[in-house]
């Protein structure tokens, strides 16, 4: 069983799914979001157990808690204090106004960046890095992320920390995700809005939880 962090992470909890009128419910069944996972049952599809490739030099994964508005700076400076690749998770959302749209960049997990390294790390490495609060630590004393926390971090690394639009195709009256972060997500699909072309994904870092709407777009099959 995964140990709990010592820290009390002050981050938003997932709220209950709001009630929807029949007209606003998505036609899309979450079962059809994933290919080639069609043979699995619905509960397995909601929380995929995807294994991510580990590159040499990225064997250890850590989470650095920092001041949210200094997050980009901390990510850029962290490799100067410790040999690592720093990932600052961001989300690109497409906002429509009539027939035109604008892509807006949001912080996916305000105050948290992920570090990937070939070396074990102690918490004192970043004591002199402005904006850093602490390296997240498990109750048993370890700093390296494991299990679902590590899976989340490696999912973000696969997309270099930038979660953009996923690609979808129409299969009859259904929609199937064929490319992008929604295809191999490290969270749980909570809700789908086919009309607005987006899915609500729940992600968790130990006891801290977020929910985020992620967009997809249709491409020619």
C-alpha positions in Angstrom: 0.0 0.0 0.0 1.2 3.5 -0.8 2.3 5.6 2.1 0.7 9.0 2.8 2.6 12.2 2.5 3.5 14.0 5.8 2.3 17.2 4.2 -1.2 18.5 4.4 -1.5 19.6 0.8 -3.8 22.6 0.6 -5.3 21.9 -2.8 -8.9 21.8 -4.1 -10.8 18.6 -3.5 -12.9 17.1 -6.3 -16.5 18.1 -6.0 -19.5 15.9 -6.5 -20.6 15.6 -10.1 -23.3 18.2 -10.8 -26.7 17.1 -11.8 -27.3 17.4 -15.6 -30.5 17.8 -17.5 -31.1 15.2 -20.2 -30.5 17.8 -22.9 -27.0 18.6 -21.6 -25.8 15.1 -21.1 -23.1 13.8 -23.5 -24.1 11.2 -26.1 -20.5 9.9 -25.7 -20.1 6.7 -23.7 -16.7 6.8 -21.9 -16.2 3.2 -23.1 -15.6 4.6 -26.6 -13.0 7.1 -25.6 -10.2 4.5 -25.7 -8.7 2.4 -28.5 -7.3 -0.3 -28.3 -8.8 -0.8 -24.8 -12.3 -1.7 -26.1 -12.1 -5.2 -24.7 -11.8 -3.9 -21.1 -14.8 -3.1 -19.0 -16.0 0.4 -18.2 -14.5 0.7 -14.7 -11.1 -0.4 -16.1 -11.3 2.2 -18.8 -12.1 5.0 -16.4 -8.8 4.6 -14.7 -6.3 3.2 -17.1 -3.2 1.5 -15.7 -0.8 2.6 -18.4 2.9 1.7 -18.2 5.1 4.6 -19.3 8.6 4.2 -20.8 11.5 5.2 -18.5 14.3 6.9 -20.3 17.9 6.6 -18.9 18.5 9.4 -16.5 14.9 9.6 -15.4 14.7 6.6 -13.0 13.8 8.8 -9.9 10.8 11.1 -9.8 10.2 13.8 -7.3 7.6 16.5 -6.7 8.7 20.0 -5.7 6.2 22.2 -3.9 6.7 25.9 -4.7 5.1 29.3 -4.6 2.5 29.1 -7.4 3.4 32.4 -9.1 7.1 31.4 -9.1 6.4 28.0 -10.6 7.9 28.7 -14.0 11.0 30.3 -12.5 11.6 27.4 -10.1 11.2 24.9 -13.0 13.8 26.7 -15.0 16.3 27.0 -12.2 15.9 23.6 -10.5 18.4 21.8 -12.8 21.1 24.2 -11.7 20.7 22.9 -8.1 20.2 19.2 -8.9 20.8 17.2 -12.1 17.3 16.7 -13.4 14.7 17.4 -16.0 12.0 19.7 -14.5 8.4 19.6 -15.8 6.0 22.4 -15.0 2.5 21.0 -15.9 0.4 23.3 -18.1 -3.0 22.9 -19.8 -4.0 24.4 -23.1 -7.7 25.1 -23.4 -9.5 26.2 -26.5 -11.9 29.0 -25.9 -14.5 29.6 -28.6 -16.3 32.8 -29.4 -18.7 32.2 -32.3 -16.7 30.6 -35.0 -13.3 31.7 -33.8 -11.2 30.4 -30.9 -8.2 31.3 -28.8 -5.8 28.8 -27.1 -5.3 29.8 -23.5 -2.5 28.4 -21.3 -3.3 27.5 -17.6 -1.3 26.0 -14.8 -2.5 22.4 -14.4 -1.3 22.0 -10.8 -0.5 25.4 -9.3 2.5 25.2 -7.0 3.8 21.7 -8.1 6.5 20.8 -10.5 8.0 17.3 -11.1 11.7 16.4 -11.3 13.2 13.4 -13.1 16.7 12.3 -12.4 19.2 9.4 -12.3 20.2 10.3 -8.8 18.6 9.9 -5.3 17.9 13.3 -3.8 17.7 14.8 -0.3 15.4 17.7 0.6 18.2 20.2 1.2 19.1 20.5 -2.4 16.7 23.4 -3.1 17.0 25.3 0.2 18.6 28.3 -1.6 16.2 28.3 -4.6 13.9 31.2 -4.3 10.2 30.2 -4.4 10.7 26.7 -3.3 8.7 25.4 -0.3 9.7 21.8 0.1 10.2 18.5 -1.6 7.2 16.3 -1.0 8.0 13.4 1.3 6.1 10.2 2.2 5.3 9.4 5.8 7.9 6.6 5.7 10.6 9.2 4.8 11.1 8.6 1.1 11.1 11.4 -1.5 10.9 9.4 -4.7 7.3 9.2 -6.1 5.8 5.7 -6.5 2.7 3.9 -7.7 -0.1 6.2 -9.0 1.9 9.4 -8.1 4.8 8.2 -10.3 2.4 7.3 -13.1 0.9 10.8 -13.0 4.3 12.3 -13.3 5.4 10.1 -16.1 2.2 10.8 -18.0 3.0 14.5 -17.8 6.6 13.9 -18.8 5.5 12.0 -21.9 3.9 15.3 -23.1 6.7 17.4 -21.8 4.3 18.9 -19.2 2.1 20.4 -21.9 -1.4 18.9 -22.1 -2.9 20.2 -25.4 -5.8 19.0 -27.5 -6.5 15.4 -28.0 -7.5 14.1 -31.4 -10.8 12.3 -32.0 -12.6 10.6 -34.8 -16.3 9.9 -35.3 -17.3 6.2 -35.5 -21.0 6.3 -36.5 -22.7 8.4 -33.8 -19.9 7.9 -31.3 -16.5 9.5 -30.7 -13.2 7.8 -30.2 -10.0 9.4 -28.9 -7.1 8.3 -31.1 -4.2 10.6 -30.0 -3.2 12.9 -27.2 -3.2 13.0 -23.4 -6.8 11.8 -23.1 -5.9 8.5 -24.8 -3.4 7.3 -22.2 -4.4 9.5 -19.2 -3.2 8.9 -15.6 -6.4 9.9 -14.0 -10.1 9.1 -14.0 -12.7 10.2 -16.6 -15.5 11.9 -14.5 -17.7 13.4 -17.2 -17.8 13.9 -21.0 -19.4 16.7 -22.9 -19.5 15.7 -26.5 -21.2 18.9 -27.7 -18.4 21.1 -26.3 -15.7 18.5 -27.2 -14.2 18.1 -23.8 -13.8 15.5 -21.0 -13.5 16.1 -17.3 -10.5 14.3 -15.9 -9.8 13.7 -12.2 -6.1 13.5 -11.2 -4.6 12.9 -7.8 -1.2 13.3 -6.1 -1.6 11.1 -3.1 -4.4 12.9 -1.1 -4.4 16.1 -3.1 -7.0 16.0 -6.0 -7.8 18.1 -9.0 -10.5 18.0 -11.7 -9.9 19.6 -15.0 -11.7 19.9 -18.3 -9.6 18.8 -21.2 -10.5 19.5 -24.8 -10.4 17.3 -27.9 -10.9 18.0 -31.6 -12.2 16.0 -34.5 -10.0 14.9 -37.3 -10.7 13.0 -40.5 -10.5 9.2 -40.0 
